[in-house]
């Protein structure tokens, strides 16, 4: 059950990252989506959503690897 919850928690930021890529791609092809009044705003929102989604997944993986001691000295916690 906990693995299923972890998968669900990781799928949502992945979907957000994909949506961010879609918004940026639409901007490059001059396709304006409904809630955005300007192309530059659509690209900016897409970029931010993409970065947030990728950062969450990367942070999750780094936390898991630190807990299992898979990381090099460079990425270990400084307090321990």
N, C-alpha and C positions, 0 to 999 in steps of 0.2 A: 504494500500500500504506500509506503514512503517513497519508493522508486517512482510510482505513478504520480505522486504529488510533485516530486522533483522534476519529472518530465513536463508536467503541466506548467510548472513555474518557469521552466526554460523555454517552452514553446511560445509563450506570450511575448517576451522580448525579441525572439526570433521573428515573429510575425511583424512586430513593430519595425524591425530593421528592414525587412522586405518591403514594407509599406513606404519607408523612407527612400529606398532605392527607386521604387515606382514613382514617387513624387519627383525625385531628381531627374529621372529619365523623361517623365512627361514634360518637365520644364525644358529640357534640351530639345525636345521635338515641338515646342510651343503649344502644348496642350494644357489649357488652364482648367483645373478641376473646380467644382462648385464652391466649396467654402473659402477659397483663396481669391482675393481680389486682384493680386498682382503675381506675375511669374516669379519675381525675385523673392517674394514672401513664401511662395510655394516651395521654391528650392531651399530656402533657409529652414523652413519647418521640416522638410524631408531630410536635410543634412543633420539637423539636431536629433530627430527621431532615430535616424540610422546610427549615429554615434552613441546615443543612450542605449539602444538595443544591443549593440556590439559590446559596449563597456560592461553592461550587466552580465552578459554571457562570459566575457573574459574574466571578470571579477569572480564569478562563480567557479570557473575552472581553476583560477589561481588559488582561491580559498580551499578548494578540495585537494589540490596538489600539495599545498602547504600542510594541510592536516595529515596527509598520507606520506609526507616527507619525500616527495618526488622532485622538488625544486632544487636548484643549485644554491650556493651560499648567497648569491646576489639577491635572490628573491625571498629569503627567509625573513621572518619577523625580526625587527631590531631589538625588541624588548626581551626576547628569550635567549 
